[in-house]
Amino acid sequence: MNSLLKEKYGALPIIEAMIFSSENPITIEKIANILEIKKEDVEEIIKILMQEYNYNDMRGIEIKEVDGGYFFRTKIPYAPFIRKIVMGKESDLSKSAMETLAIIAYKQPITRAEVEHIRGVDSSNPIRSLLEKKLIKIMGRKDVPGRPHVYGTTKEFLKAFGLKDLSELPNIREIKEIIKEPQLKLLGDEDENKSTENNS
């Protein structure tokens, strides 16, 4: 075993680096297998790291659990400043896309026709935009005439909104407050209205 791991807490900076450098949320099992240490020790060290980052007002980042894995993200109050650096105007997520995403998140699996029935307007552009962002995915087909696609959210959706799983979705009142915002900067894509203009 690596000399850095002779003591349990010697793995702490290594695990910190692994979470930081991992492109996708990394699981306790994967960390334990790579370092050849107990999962219980990894879990304990991650709790220590979360205590250091998540509850320290002098830290601008935190560790979040998503779908059984862990990753670093910018703390929510500081996210708008970071988006200005790495995204820009073209990363806006429109109000209609947010409405569509909220419906899919709460009603999944759901067809485009069902989304449009709830919204009262055509939703092909917002659905296409959300698919391109990988916030939603095709989960299969509904067993009705025409066998339309049904849509659901993805791991990227959980990661983008900092959710551990779908049980942490905000309540309806909170969703309504989010949708009231003219635009939400998220990931990176052109406003769907530009797509509509290009297609007209």
C-alpha positions in Angstrom: 0.0 0.0 0.0 1.1 3.5 -0.8 2.9 5.1 2.2 0.5 8.0 2.1 -2.3 5.6 3.1 -0.6 4.0 6.1 -2.8 6.1 8.3 -6.6 6.4 7.6 -6.6 10.1 7.4 -3.5 10.1 5.1 -6.0 9.4 2.4 -7.9 12.6 3.0 -6.0 14.8 0.5 -5.9 12.1 -2.1 -9.7 11.6 -1.9 -10.1 15.4 -2.0 -8.0 15.4 -5.2 -10.0 12.5 -6.7 -13.3 14.2 -6.2 -11.9 17.5 -7.5 -10.5 16.0 -10.7 -13.2 13.5 -11.5 -15.3 14.6 -14.5 -18.4 12.9 -13.1 -19.5 12.3 -9.5 -17.3 9.6 -8.1 -18.7 6.9 -5.8 -17.4 5.8 -2.4 -17.0 2.3 -3.9 -14.8 3.5 -6.7 -12.6 5.5 -4.4 -12.3 2.6 -2.0 -11.3 0.2 -4.8 -8.7 2.5 -6.2 -7.1 3.2 -2.9 -7.6 -0.3 -1.5 -9.2 1.0 1.7 -12.5 0.3 3.5 -15.6 2.0 2.2 -16.4 3.1 5.8 -13.1 5.0 5.9 -13.8 6.7 2.6 -17.3 7.7 3.8 -15.9 9.1 7.0 -13.3 11.2 5.1 -15.9 12.5 2.7 -17.9 13.7 5.7 -14.9 15.5 7.1 -14.3 17.2 3.7 -18.0 18.2 3.4 -17.8 19.7 6.9 -14.7 21.7 5.8 -16.2 22.9 2.6 -19.9 23.0 2.9 -20.2 24.7 6.3 -17.3 27.1 6.0 -18.4 30.6 4.8 -14.8 31.2 3.7 -15.1 28.5 1.1 -16.6 29.2 -2.3 -17.1 25.6 -3.3 -18.8 22.6 -1.7 -19.1 18.8 -2.1 -22.4 17.5 -3.2 -23.8 14.0 -3.5 -25.6 13.2 -6.8 -26.9 9.8 -7.7 -24.6 8.0 -5.3 -21.4 9.9 -6.3 -19.7 13.1 -5.1 -18.4 16.1 -6.9 -17.2 19.7 -6.2 -19.5 22.6 -7.3 -19.7 26.3 -6.8 -21.8 27.3 -3.8 -25.2 28.6 -5.1 -24.7 32.3 -3.9 -21.5 32.6 -6.0 -22.8 30.7 -9.1 -23.9 33.9 -11.0 -20.3 35.3 -10.9 -18.8 32.1 -12.2 -21.3 31.8 -15.0 -20.3 35.3 -16.2 -16.7 34.0 -16.6 -17.3 30.6 -18.2 -20.7 30.9 -20.0 -21.8 34.3 -21.2 -25.1 35.3 -22.9 -25.4 32.3 -25.1 -25.9 30.0 -22.0 -29.3 31.3 -21.1 -32.0 28.7 -20.4 -35.3 30.3 -21.4 -38.5 30.5 -19.3 -40.3 28.0 -21.6 -37.4 25.5 -21.3 -37.6 25.9 -17.5 -41.4 25.3 -17.6 -40.9 22.2 -19.8 -38.1 20.9 -17.6 -40.2 21.3 -14.4 -43.1 19.5 -16.0 -40.9 16.6 -17.1 -39.1 16.4 -13.7 -42.4 16.1 -11.8 -44.5 14.1 -14.3 -41.8 11.7 -15.8 -42.1 9.6 -17.8 -44.1 11.9 -19.9 -44.8 12.4 -23.7 -44.4 15.6 -25.6 -48.1 15.8 -26.2 -48.7 15.5 -22.4 -46.2 18.3 -21.8 -47.9 20.5 -24.4 -51.3 19.7 -22.9 -50.1 21.1 -19.5 -48.3 24.1 -21.0 -50.9 24.9 -23.6 -48.3 25.6 -26.3 -46.0 23.7 -28.7 -43.0 22.3 -26.7 -40.8 20.8 -29.5 -38.1 23.5 -29.3 -37.7 23.5 -25.5 -37.6 19.7 -25.5 -35.0 19.7 -28.2 -33.0 22.3 -26.3 -33.2 20.2 -23.1 -32.1 17.0 -24.9 -29.1 18.9 -26.4 -28.2 20.0 -22.9 -28.6 16.4 -21.7 -30.9 17.6 -18.9 -33.6 15.2 -20.2 -33.5 11.9 -22.1 -35.8 9.6 -24.1 -36.7 6.8 -21.7 -38.7 4.7 -24.1 -42.1 4.7 -25.8 -45.6 4.9 -24.4 -47.8 1.9 -25.1 -50.5 3.9 -27.0 -51.3 4.4 -30.7 -48.3 6.0 -32.4 -46.0 4.8 -29.5 -44.7 8.3 -28.8 -41.4 8.9 -26.9 -41.5 9.4 -23.2 -39.0 11.7 -21.5 -37.4 11.9 -18.1 -34.5 13.7 -16.4 -30.9 12.6 -16.4 -27.9 12.5 -14.0 -26.8 15.8 -15.6 -30.1 17.3 -14.4 -29.4 16.2 -10.9 -25.8 17.6 -11.1 -26.9 20.9 -12.7 -29.4 21.5 -9.9 -27.3 20.0 -7.1 -29.8 17.3 -6.2 -28.9 14.0 -4.6 -31.9 12.4 -6.2 -35.4 13.2 -7.4 -36.7 13.1 -3.8 -34.9 16.4 -3.3 -36.8 18.3 -6.0 -38.1 21.6 -4.7 -41.7 22.0 -3.9 -44.2 23.6 -6.3 -44.0 27.0 -4.7 -40.2 27.1 -5.2 -40.5 25.9 -8.8 -42.9 28.7 -9.5 -40.4 31.2 -8.1 -37.7 29.8 -10.3 -39.9 30.0 -13.4 -40.7 33.6 -12.7 -37.1 34.5 -13.5 -36.9 35.8 -17.1 -34.0 33.5 -17.9 -31.8 31.0 -16.0 -28.2 30.7 -17.0 -27.3 27.1 -17.1 -24.8 24.9 -18.9 -24.3 26.3 -22.4 -26.7 26.7 -25.3 -28.5 29.4 -27.4 -31.9 30.6 -26.4 -34.5 28.4 -28.0 -36.1 31.5 -29.5 -33.1 31.8 -31.8 -33.8 28.3 -33.0 -37.4 29.1 -33.6 -36.4 32.2 -35.6 -34.0 30.1 -37.7 -36.6 27.5 -38.4 -39.3 30.0 -39.4 
